[in-house]
Amino acid sequence: MTSVQDATVGDVVAEATYELTRDSLVRYAGASGDFNPIHYRDDVAASVGLPGVLAHGMLTMGLAVQPVVDWAGDPGRVADYQVRFTRPVVVDPATGATVSVVGKVGAVTDDSVRVDLTVTYEGQTVLGKAQVLVRR
């Protein structure tokens, strides 16, 4: 795989697939302190018009950046990370949810590499304008 120093525009530098379960959401809730019931109770999610229990947005965001951090070799190299939440990840009680991440180099300067992330669930993008700026 291409190193941060050798990255060129168009290189795919990060790929990962994550299987989320309701157990994943419970563990994340405990770690983050986010116990909003839309993340674990179907009845509450339905009562506010949601299609089901949703993965925490910050969980999805954190999973998405991880393969870029792994590629960079040091989390301290991540200078900036931003996303726009575009679609929820619904975690089915029986089958869970699969989130896929592809990171492609979008720009290179002497000092940094911008990795553009495509993050999908059921074939649809869930994070828009997801970009990670990695120091070289």
C-alpha positions in Angstrom: 0.0 0.0 0.0 1.1 3.5 -0.7 2.7 5.4 2.2 1.7 8.9 3.3 4.9 10.2 1.8 4.3 8.5 -1.6 0.5 9.2 -1.9 -0.8 10.6 -5.1 -4.3 11.8 -6.1 -6.6 8.8 -6.8 -4.8 6.3 -4.6 -7.1 4.1 -2.5 -5.3 4.1 0.8 -7.9 2.8 3.2 -10.7 0.2 3.1 -12.7 -1.5 5.8 -16.0 -3.1 6.6 -17.6 -3.0 10.0 -20.4 -5.2 11.3 -22.5 -3.4 13.9 -24.8 -5.2 16.2 -27.1 -4.0 19.0 -24.3 -5.1 21.3 -22.0 -2.7 19.6 -24.4 0.1 20.3 -24.7 -0.8 24.0 -20.9 -0.9 24.3 -20.5 2.4 22.6 -23.2 4.0 24.7 -21.4 2.9 27.9 -18.1 4.2 26.6 -19.5 7.5 25.3 -22.2 8.2 27.9 -24.7 8.6 25.1 -27.7 6.7 26.4 -30.3 8.2 24.1 -33.0 5.5 23.8 -33.1 5.8 20.0 -29.9 3.8 20.0 -31.3 0.8 21.8 -35.1 0.9 22.0 -37.2 0.2 18.9 -40.4 1.6 20.5 -38.7 4.9 21.2 -37.1 5.1 17.7 -40.5 4.4 16.1 -42.3 7.0 18.4 -40.1 9.8 17.0 -40.5 8.6 13.4 -37.3 6.7 12.9 -37.2 3.5 10.8 -35.5 1.6 13.7 -32.7 1.8 16.2 -29.9 4.0 14.9 -26.1 3.7 15.3 -24.6 6.7 17.1 -23.4 9.2 14.6 -20.1 9.6 16.4 -19.6 5.8 16.3 -20.1 5.8 12.6 -17.7 8.8 12.3 -15.1 7.1 14.5 -15.2 3.8 12.6 -14.9 5.7 9.3 -11.6 7.4 10.2 -9.9 4.3 11.7 -8.6 2.8 8.5 -7.0 6.2 7.6 -5.4 6.4 11.0 -4.1 2.8 10.5 -2.7 3.8 7.1 -1.1 7.0 8.5 0.6 4.9 11.2 0.1 7.5 13.9 -3.2 9.1 15.0 -1.2 12.3 15.7 -0.8 12.8 11.9 -4.5 13.5 11.6 -4.7 17.2 11.5 -8.4 17.6 10.6 -11.4 15.4 10.2 -14.9 16.5 9.2 -18.1 14.9 7.9 -21.7 15.8 7.3 -24.2 13.2 8.5 -26.4 12.4 5.5 -28.3 9.2 6.3 -28.8 7.1 9.5 -27.4 3.6 10.0 -30.3 1.5 11.1 -29.1 -1.5 13.2 -31.5 -4.4 12.8 -31.9 -6.5 16.0 -31.3 -9.8 14.2 -29.0 -8.9 11.3 -27.2 -5.8 12.5 -25.8 -3.4 9.9 -22.7 -3.4 7.7 -20.8 -0.1 7.2 -18.2 0.1 4.4 -15.4 2.6 4.2 -13.2 3.5 1.2 -10.5 6.2 1.6 -9.1 7.8 -1.6 -6.5 10.5 -1.9 -8.3 13.7 -3.1 -5.4 16.2 -2.8 -1.7 16.3 -2.0 0.5 19.2 -0.8 4.0 19.3 0.4 2.7 19.2 4.0 -0.4 17.0 3.8 -2.6 14.5 2.1 -6.4 14.9 2.0 -8.2 11.5 2.1 -11.8 11.6 0.9 -14.0 8.9 2.5 -16.9 7.1 1.0 -18.9 5.6 3.8 -21.9 3.5 2.9 -24.6 1.4 4.5 -26.9 -0.7 2.3 -25.3 0.9 -0.8 -26.1 4.4 0.3 -23.8 7.1 1.5 -24.1 7.9 5.2 -21.4 10.5 5.6 -21.1 13.3 3.1 -18.0 15.4 2.5 -16.1 13.1 4.8 -12.5 14.3 4.6 -9.4 13.5 6.6 -6.3 15.8 6.5 -3.1 13.8 7.2 0.2 15.4 7.9 3.1 14.1 5.7 
